[in-house]
Amino acid sequence: MASFDSILFDFDGVLADTEPVHCACWAEVLATVGVTLTWEFYSRQCVGIDDRDMLRMMATQSDPPRPWDDLWKLYPAKKRLFMARMTTKPPFDPALAGFLEGLHGRYKMAVVSSSSCTEIEPMLVAGRLRPYFETIVGAESVKRYKPAPDPYLLAAARLGSRAPLVVEDSEAGIASGRAAGFAVLAVKSPAEVPALVGQRLAL
Ligand SMILES: [Mg+2]
């Protein structure tokens, strides 16, 4: 059994059930410029990729195609909407805090996300989870996003970790962890994280 010295958690879809909320907020602001975003499209094409890449794709596919930065201009409005929803009701599983408490001190832990640190940090604080993580690697921390290995390599370097376990839900995120050369545990939802991570660590 591999012995790990850190756990690197993706955020959206792993620690927090945020994807439906991200999608609803983007759909609301994109509708103001006549672009339709459905959950069907978002869940298939947009989960795990950077917001800029998502908007580039939507700009090309919109009818007629438009410059992607027309859509990027909506980012501040989307972010305000998202933060208002997230900090009033942080989307964390009730079992998560106890689970992290049990790992704290035994493993170094980090959050590694394609979302912005300025989005993630207030949510962790609102959910009283921030003290469990030594660092947060977000969109502004790296030049190349998942599926490139950079976010996970940076997190491991910050923690001084040689054998991290990466916990991921998206294809891009799993590819990123593997490209970094780390063990990857794939999960389908935040609810199954405590049991699956516990199993993998043989706790
Ligand atoms: Mg994810």
py3Dmol code that shows the C-alpha trace and the ligand (Angstrom):
import py3Dmol

protein = """\
ATOM      1  CA  MET A   1       0.000   0.000   0.000  1.00  0.00           C
ATOM      2  CA  ALA A   2       1.364   3.391  -1.001  1.00  0.00           C
ATOM      3  CA  SER A   3       2.050   5.701   1.870  1.00  0.00           C
ATOM      4  CA  PHE A   4       1.043   9.281   1.270  1.00  0.00           C
ATOM      5  CA  ASP A   5       2.370  12.384   2.995  1.00  0.00           C
ATOM      6  CA  SER A   6      -0.264  14.834   1.747  1.00  0.00           C
ATOM      7  CA  ILE A   7      -3.751  15.046   0.288  1.00  0.00           C
ATOM      8  CA  LEU A   8      -4.457  17.496  -2.522  1.00  0.00           C
ATOM      9  CA  PHE A   9      -8.171  18.136  -2.894  1.00  0.00           C
ATOM     10  CA  ASP A  10      -9.863  19.618  -5.914  1.00  0.00           C
ATOM     11  CA  PHE A  11     -12.561  22.045  -4.732  1.00  0.00           C
ATOM     12  CA  ASP A  12     -15.620  22.068  -7.002  1.00  0.00           C
ATOM     13  CA  GLY A  13     -17.291  18.663  -7.021  1.00  0.00           C
ATOM     14  CA  VAL A  14     -14.885  17.221  -4.430  1.00  0.00           C
ATOM     15  CA  LEU A  15     -14.998  19.410  -1.311  1.00  0.00           C
ATOM     16  CA  ALA A  16     -18.055  21.409  -2.302  1.00  0.00           C
ATOM     17  CA  ASP A  17     -21.096  20.756  -4.448  1.00  0.00           C
ATOM     18  CA  THR A  18     -20.647  24.008  -6.329  1.00  0.00           C
ATOM     19  CA  GLU A  19     -20.992  23.026  -9.995  1.00  0.00           C
ATOM     20  CA  PRO A  20     -24.809  23.408 -10.169  1.00  0.00           C
ATOM     21  CA  VAL A  21     -24.460  26.843  -8.551  1.00  0.00           C
ATOM     22  CA  HIS A  22     -21.601  27.921 -10.868  1.00  0.00           C
ATOM     23  CA  CYS A  23     -23.742  26.862 -13.825  1.00  0.00           C
ATOM     24  CA  ALA A  24     -26.883  28.675 -12.592  1.00  0.00           C
ATOM     25  CA  CYS A  25     -24.904  31.902 -11.994  1.00  0.00           C
ATOM     26  CA  TRP A  26     -23.189  31.777 -15.398  1.00  0.00           C
ATOM     27  CA  ALA A  27     -26.525  31.009 -17.076  1.00  0.00           C
ATOM     28  CA  GLU A  28     -28.085  34.051 -15.395  1.00  0.00           C
ATOM     29  CA  VAL A  29     -25.394  36.537 -16.504  1.00  0.00           C
ATOM     30  CA  LEU A  30     -24.942  35.011 -20.000  1.00  0.00           C
ATOM     31  CA  ALA A  31     -28.696  35.309 -20.578  1.00  0.00           C
ATOM     32  CA  THR A  32     -28.310  39.107 -20.332  1.00  0.00           C
ATOM     33  CA  VAL A  33     -26.300  39.035 -23.605  1.00  0.00           C
ATOM     34  CA  GLY A  34     -28.535  36.438 -25.288  1.00  0.00           C
ATOM     35  CA  VAL A  35     -26.292  33.391 -24.714  1.00  0.00           C
ATOM     36  CA  THR A  36     -27.970  30.260 -23.378  1.00  0.00           C
ATOM     37  CA  LEU A  37     -26.095  27.931 -21.030  1.00  0.00           C
ATOM     38  CA  THR A  38     -27.779  24.681 -20.011  1.00  0.00           C
ATOM     39  CA  TRP A  39     -26.798  22.279 -17.212  1.00  0.00           C
ATOM     40  CA  GLU A  40     -26.598  19.522 -19.832  1.00  0.00           C
ATOM     41  CA  PHE A  41     -23.897  21.407 -21.753  1.00  0.00           C
ATOM     42  CA  TYR A  42     -22.136  22.704 -18.644  1.00  0.00           C
ATOM     43  CA  SER A  43     -21.940  19.331 -16.907  1.00  0.00           C
ATOM     44  CA  ARG A  44     -20.534  17.659 -20.032  1.00  0.00           C
ATOM     45  CA  GLN A  45     -18.180  20.315 -21.364  1.00  0.00           C
ATOM     46  CA  CYS A  46     -17.356  22.845 -18.694  1.00  0.00           C
ATOM     47  CA  VAL A  47     -16.682  21.026 -15.428  1.00  0.00           C
ATOM     48  CA  GLY A  48     -13.027  21.118 -14.401  1.00  0.00           C
ATOM     49  CA  ILE A  49     -11.873  23.636 -16.989  1.00  0.00           C
ATOM     50  CA  ASP A  50     -10.902  27.250 -16.415  1.00  0.00           C
ATOM     51  CA  ASP A  51     -13.651  29.888 -16.817  1.00  0.00           C
ATOM     52  CA  ARG A  52     -11.729  31.582 -19.636  1.00  0.00           C
ATOM     53  CA  ASP A  53     -11.565  28.343 -21.628  1.00  0.00           C
ATOM     54  CA  MET A  54     -15.270  27.794 -21.038  1.00  0.00           C
ATOM     55  CA  LEU A  55     -16.106  31.274 -22.349  1.00  0.00           C
ATOM     56  CA  ARG A  56     -13.803  30.866 -25.376  1.00  0.00           C
ATOM     57  CA  MET A  57     -15.718  27.710 -26.245  1.00  0.00           C
ATOM     58  CA  MET A  58     -19.102  29.385 -25.724  1.00  0.00           C
ATOM     59  CA  ALA A  59     -18.057  32.421 -27.784  1.00  0.00           C
ATOM     60  CA  THR A  60     -17.091  30.205 -30.745  1.00  0.00           C
ATOM     61  CA  GLN A  61     -20.318  28.233 -30.484  1.00  0.00           C
ATOM     62  CA  SER A  62     -22.634  31.206 -30.046  1.00  0.00           C
ATOM     63  CA  ASP A  63     -24.698  32.226 -33.055  1.00  0.00           C
ATOM     64  CA  PRO A  64     -23.209  34.402 -34.497  1.00  0.00           C
ATOM     65  CA  PRO A  65     -19.723  33.754 -32.989  1.00  0.00           C
ATOM     66  CA  ARG A  66     -18.460  36.698 -30.949  1.00  0.00           C
ATOM     67  CA  PRO A  67     -15.199  37.866 -29.339  1.00  0.00           C
ATOM     68  CA  TRP A  68     -14.728  35.818 -26.165  1.00  0.00           C
ATOM     69  CA  ASP A  69     -13.852  38.866 -24.069  1.00  0.00           C
ATOM     70  CA  ASP A  70     -17.431  40.151 -24.604  1.00  0.00           C
ATOM     71  CA  LEU A  71     -18.415  37.216 -22.405  1.00  0.00           C
ATOM     72  CA  TRP A  72     -15.420  37.579 -20.057  1.00  0.00           C
ATOM     73  CA  LYS A  73     -16.716  41.075 -19.185  1.00  0.00           C
ATOM     74  CA  LEU A  74     -19.550  39.293 -17.365  1.00  0.00           C
ATOM     75  CA  TYR A  75     -17.152  37.573 -14.958  1.00  0.00           C
ATOM     76  CA  PRO A  76     -17.376  40.191 -12.152  1.00  0.00           C
ATOM     77  CA  ALA A  77     -21.196  39.982 -12.186  1.00  0.00           C
ATOM     78  CA  LYS A  78     -21.085  36.178 -12.118  1.00  0.00           C
ATOM     79  CA  LYS A  79     -18.582  36.217  -9.288  1.00  0.00           C
ATOM     80  CA  ARG A  80     -20.700  38.616  -7.185  1.00  0.00           C
ATOM     81  CA  LEU A  81     -23.784  36.470  -7.689  1.00  0.00           C
ATOM     82  CA  PHE A  82     -21.879  33.283  -6.840  1.00  0.00           C
ATOM     83  CA  MET A  83     -20.243  34.691  -3.718  1.00  0.00           C
ATOM     84  CA  ALA A  84     -23.559  35.983  -2.395  1.00  0.00           C
ATOM     85  CA  ARG A  85     -25.092  32.526  -2.770  1.00  0.00           C
ATOM     86  CA  MET A  86     -22.090  30.627  -1.466  1.00  0.00           C
ATOM     87  CA  THR A  87     -21.359  32.582   1.676  1.00  0.00           C
ATOM     88  CA  THR A  88     -24.987  32.595   2.832  1.00  0.00           C
ATOM     89  CA  LYS A  89     -25.194  28.835   2.375  1.00  0.00           C
ATOM     90  CA  PRO A  90     -21.765  27.150   1.911  1.00  0.00           C
ATOM     91  CA  PRO A  91     -22.270  23.955  -0.122  1.00  0.00           C
ATOM     92  CA  PHE A  92     -20.361  21.553   2.131  1.00  0.00           C
ATOM     93  CA  ASP A  93     -21.429  18.076   3.177  1.00  0.00           C
ATOM     94  CA  PRO A  94     -22.221  17.971   6.931  1.00  0.00           C
ATOM     95  CA  ALA A  95     -19.664  15.154   7.410  1.00  0.00           C
ATOM     96  CA  LEU A  96     -16.775  17.069   5.800  1.00  0.00           C
ATOM     97  CA  ALA A  97     -15.527  19.041   8.822  1.00  0.00           C
ATOM     98  CA  GLY A  98     -15.240  15.935  11.033  1.00  0.00           C
ATOM     99  CA  PHE A  99     -13.478  14.072   8.249  1.00  0.00           C
ATOM    100  CA  LEU A 100     -10.884  16.838   7.741  1.00  0.00           C
ATOM    101  CA  GLU A 101     -10.422  17.169  11.497  1.00  0.00           C
ATOM    102  CA  GLY A 102      -9.455  13.470  11.606  1.00  0.00           C
ATOM    103  CA  LEU A 103      -6.817  13.936   8.881  1.00  0.00           C
ATOM    104  CA  HIS A 104      -5.437  17.224  10.213  1.00  0.00           C
ATOM    105  CA  GLY A 105      -1.954  16.788  11.662  1.00  0.00           C
ATOM    106  CA  ARG A 106      -1.506  13.386   9.994  1.00  0.00           C
ATOM    107  CA  TYR A 107      -1.418  14.642   6.403  1.00  0.00           C
ATOM    108  CA  LYS A 108      -0.572  18.019   4.942  1.00  0.00           C
ATOM    109  CA  MET A 109      -3.584  19.210   2.977  1.00  0.00           C
ATOM    110  CA  ALA A 110      -4.141  21.676   0.144  1.00  0.00           C
ATOM    111  CA  VAL A 111      -6.931  22.795  -2.160  1.00  0.00           C
ATOM    112  CA  VAL A 112      -6.025  22.738  -5.879  1.00  0.00           C
ATOM    113  CA  SER A 113      -8.624  24.328  -8.125  1.00  0.00           C
ATOM    114  CA  SER A 114      -9.228  26.026 -11.468  1.00  0.00           C
ATOM    115  CA  SER A 115     -11.474  28.498  -9.633  1.00  0.00           C
ATOM    116  CA  SER A 116     -10.058  31.699  -8.204  1.00  0.00           C
ATOM    117  CA  CYS A 117      -8.551  31.697  -4.677  1.00  0.00           C
ATOM    118  CA  THR A 118     -10.665  34.787  -4.025  1.00  0.00           C
ATOM    119  CA  GLU A 119     -13.772  32.616  -4.535  1.00  0.00           C
ATOM    120  CA  ILE A 120     -12.568  29.558  -2.643  1.00  0.00           C
ATOM    121  CA  GLU A 121     -11.075  31.182   0.438  1.00  0.00           C
ATOM    122  CA  PRO A 122     -14.248  32.976   1.686  1.00  0.00           C
ATOM    123  CA  MET A 123     -16.251  29.768   1.241  1.00  0.00           C
ATOM    124  CA  LEU A 124     -13.760  27.751   3.293  1.00  0.00           C
ATOM    125  CA  VAL A 125     -13.844  30.466   5.944  1.00  0.00           C
ATOM    126  CA  ALA A 126     -17.680  30.545   5.939  1.00  0.00           C
ATOM    127  CA  GLY A 127     -17.719  26.739   6.304  1.00  0.00           C
ATOM    128  CA  ARG A 128     -15.042  26.903   9.067  1.00  0.00           C
ATOM    129  CA  LEU A 129     -12.748  24.664   7.034  1.00  0.00           C
ATOM    130  CA  ARG A 130      -9.945  27.086   6.195  1.00  0.00           C
ATOM    131  CA  PRO A 131      -7.597  26.024   9.095  1.00  0.00           C
ATOM    132  CA  TYR A 132      -7.320  22.478   7.714  1.00  0.00           C
ATOM    133  CA  PHE A 133      -5.498  23.570   4.543  1.00  0.00           C
ATOM    134  CA  GLU A 134      -1.915  24.789   4.415  1.00  0.00           C
ATOM    135  CA  THR A 135      -2.320  26.378   0.998  1.00  0.00           C
ATOM    136  CA  ILE A 136      -4.760  27.045  -1.817  1.00  0.00           C
ATOM    137  CA  VAL A 137      -3.651  26.823  -5.454  1.00  0.00           C
ATOM    138  CA  GLY A 138      -6.212  28.605  -7.638  1.00  0.00           C
ATOM    139  CA  ALA A 139      -6.560  29.990 -11.151  1.00  0.00           C
ATOM    140  CA  GLU A 140      -4.336  32.978 -10.365  1.00  0.00           C
ATOM    141  CA  SER A 141      -1.539  30.754  -8.981  1.00  0.00           C
ATOM    142  CA  VAL A 142      -0.463  29.164 -12.279  1.00  0.00           C
ATOM    143  CA  LYS A 143      -0.097  30.028 -15.975  1.00  0.00           C
ATOM    144  CA  ARG A 144      -1.227  26.630 -17.250  1.00  0.00           C
ATOM    145  CA  TYR A 145      -4.444  25.172 -15.837  1.00  0.00           C
ATOM    146  CA  LYS A 146      -5.663  21.582 -15.488  1.00  0.00           C
ATOM    147  CA  PRO A 147      -5.259  19.265 -17.408  1.00  0.00           C
ATOM    148  CA  ALA A 148      -1.647  20.563 -17.328  1.00  0.00           C
ATOM    149  CA  PRO A 149       0.266  19.229 -14.279  1.00  0.00           C
ATOM    150  CA  ASP A 150       1.221  22.724 -13.041  1.00  0.00           C
ATOM    151  CA  PRO A 151      -1.446  23.244 -10.324  1.00  0.00           C
ATOM    152  CA  TYR A 152      -0.696  19.923  -8.610  1.00  0.00           C
ATOM    153  CA  LEU A 153       3.075  20.312  -8.973  1.00  0.00           C
ATOM    154  CA  LEU A 154       2.871  23.752  -7.374  1.00  0.00           C
ATOM    155  CA  ALA A 155       0.745  22.486  -4.466  1.00  0.00           C
ATOM    156  CA  ALA A 156       3.149  19.597  -3.764  1.00  0.00           C
ATOM    157  CA  ALA A 157       6.122  21.989  -3.902  1.00  0.00           C
ATOM    158  CA  ARG A 158       4.451  24.405  -1.459  1.00  0.00           C
ATOM    159  CA  LEU A 159       3.768  21.555   0.972  1.00  0.00           C
ATOM    160  CA  GLY A 160       7.187  19.957   0.468  1.00  0.00           C
ATOM    161  CA  SER A 161       5.282  16.761  -0.337  1.00  0.00           C
ATOM    162  CA  ARG A 162       6.902  13.798  -2.096  1.00  0.00           C
ATOM    163  CA  ALA A 163       3.924  11.429  -2.179  1.00  0.00           C
ATOM    164  CA  PRO A 164       0.604  13.264  -2.519  1.00  0.00           C
ATOM    165  CA  LEU A 165      -2.793  11.690  -3.007  1.00  0.00           C
ATOM    166  CA  VAL A 166      -4.856  13.753  -5.458  1.00  0.00           C
ATOM    167  CA  VAL A 167      -8.655  13.667  -5.052  1.00  0.00           C
ATOM    168  CA  GLU A 168     -10.501  14.704  -8.219  1.00  0.00           C
ATOM    169  CA  ASP A 169     -13.899  14.475  -9.899  1.00  0.00           C
ATOM    170  CA  SER A 170     -13.328  15.802 -13.434  1.00  0.00           C
ATOM    171  CA  GLU A 171     -11.505  14.398 -16.452  1.00  0.00           C
ATOM    172  CA  ALA A 172      -9.294  17.475 -16.708  1.00  0.00           C
ATOM    173  CA  GLY A 173      -8.435  17.275 -13.009  1.00  0.00           C
ATOM    174  CA  ILE A 174      -7.646  13.557 -13.082  1.00  0.00           C
ATOM    175  CA  ALA A 175      -5.421  14.115 -16.129  1.00  0.00           C
ATOM    176  CA  SER A 176      -3.661  16.972 -14.316  1.00  0.00           C
ATOM    177  CA  GLY A 177      -2.908  14.846 -11.228  1.00  0.00           C
ATOM    178  CA  ARG A 178      -1.642  11.974 -13.368  1.00  0.00           C
ATOM    179  CA  ALA A 179       0.485  14.290 -15.517  1.00  0.00           C
ATOM    180  CA  ALA A 180       2.107  15.493 -12.279  1.00  0.00           C
ATOM    181  CA  GLY A 181       3.023  11.854 -11.595  1.00  0.00           C
ATOM    182  CA  PHE A 182       0.816  11.570  -8.484  1.00  0.00           C
ATOM    183  CA  ALA A 183      -1.664   8.928  -7.331  1.00  0.00           C
ATOM    184  CA  VAL A 184      -5.208  10.029  -8.188  1.00  0.00           C
ATOM    185  CA  LEU A 185      -8.416   9.004  -6.448  1.00  0.00           C
ATOM    186  CA  ALA A 186     -11.421   9.663  -8.698  1.00  0.00           C
ATOM    187  CA  VAL A 187     -14.711  10.491  -6.986  1.00  0.00           C
ATOM    188  CA  LYS A 188     -18.161  11.246  -8.392  1.00  0.00           C
ATOM    189  CA  SER A 189     -19.482  13.566  -5.696  1.00  0.00           C
ATOM    190  CA  PRO A 190     -18.467  15.332  -2.446  1.00  0.00           C
ATOM    191  CA  ALA A 191     -20.685  12.945  -0.467  1.00  0.00           C
ATOM    192  CA  GLU A 192     -18.478   9.937  -1.219  1.00  0.00           C
ATOM    193  CA  VAL A 193     -15.165  11.679  -0.431  1.00  0.00           C
ATOM    194  CA  PRO A 194     -14.819  10.727   3.279  1.00  0.00           C
ATOM    195  CA  ALA A 195     -15.446   6.999   2.685  1.00  0.00           C
ATOM    196  CA  LEU A 196     -13.317   6.690  -0.469  1.00  0.00           C
ATOM    197  CA  VAL A 197     -10.376   8.685   0.894  1.00  0.00           C
ATOM    198  CA  GLY A 198     -10.544   6.725   4.166  1.00  0.00           C
ATOM    199  CA  GLN A 199     -10.429   3.474   2.190  1.00  0.00           C
ATOM    200  CA  ARG A 200      -7.495   4.617   0.063  1.00  0.00           C
ATOM    201  CA  LEU A 201      -5.511   5.718   3.113  1.00  0.00           C
ATOM    202  CA  ALA A 202      -6.480   2.462   4.868  1.00  0.00           C
ATOM    203  CA  LEU A 203      -7.622   4.445   7.925  1.00  0.00           C
TER     204      LEU A 203
END
"""
ligand_1 = """\
1
MG
Mg -13.852 19.421 -9.775
"""
view = py3Dmol.view(width=600, height=400)
view.addModel(protein, "pdb")
view.setStyle({"model": 0}, {"cartoon": {"style": "trace"}})
view.addModel(ligand_1, "xyz")
view.setStyle({"model": 1}, {"stick": {}})
view.zoomTo()
view.show()
